[in-house]
Every structure is written in C-alpha cells, then in structure tokens.
Amino acid sequence: MSAEQVTPEQIVEQMPQFLDPAKAGSTSATIQFDISGDNAGKYWVRIHDGSAEAGKGEAENPNLTLMAESGDFVKIMLGQIDGTAAFMQGKLKIKGDMGLAIKMQSLFKRPS
C-alpha cells in the first residue's frame, strides 16, 4: 500500500479493525489526531474494553493528541517512518499522555 494512495481519514477509519485486543487489555483512552496539509482534518479513536471505535471531528477530553502533516501521518501509520524518529524530527507533535503515545505503537497491528 503506497502512502500516496491513502488518506489520513482512511487510516483512522480502519484503525479499530487493527487493534490487538490482547495488548489493549483494560486500556481506556481517547486519541485525537489533528492533521494538517493536503488532507487536513480532525479524527479520533476511542479504545475501551479491548475494542476501538473511530470518528471524525473533535474528541471530548482526549488523553492524547497527535499532530502531523497528512503525508507524514500516513507514512508513520503505515510504518514507513518510525514514530519516535518523526517525533524527534518535529514531524509528529504529541500533547497529553506520553506513555499512551509510546504504547500506541504496540496496540495496533500494521496493515500489510
């Protein structure tokens, strides 16, 4: 799957089906995505009871907010850019629960 063919909205919509329930365990959190650039938008994923749901718009009281340019966001989520490296380079900004940001990488399986 090429990053140029995928939008941030498509990624967030599909995130619930890639959640690993065993790793999610009792995690209860809301993650807000603030995407800028060509495919700008606001999206959220809510994790609870070993499952997840996704939506468009502003989440109420998110535990974690991730901010990135749309192209970088897609590449991070597809595993083409390492999330930690993106953060260190300023391509990914994080507000809120840093522990959740680190854990998030293992909560979701990468699409193949």
JOTA-V617142 format. One line per field, one symbol per residue. burial: + if it has 16 or more other C-alpha atoms within 10 Angstrom, else -. A space follows every 50 residues. Layout:
BEGIN
burial=???
END
This chain:
BEGIN
burial=--+--++++-+++-++--+++--+--+-++++++++---+++++++++-+ ++++----+--+++++++++++++++++----+--+----++-------+ +---+-++----
END
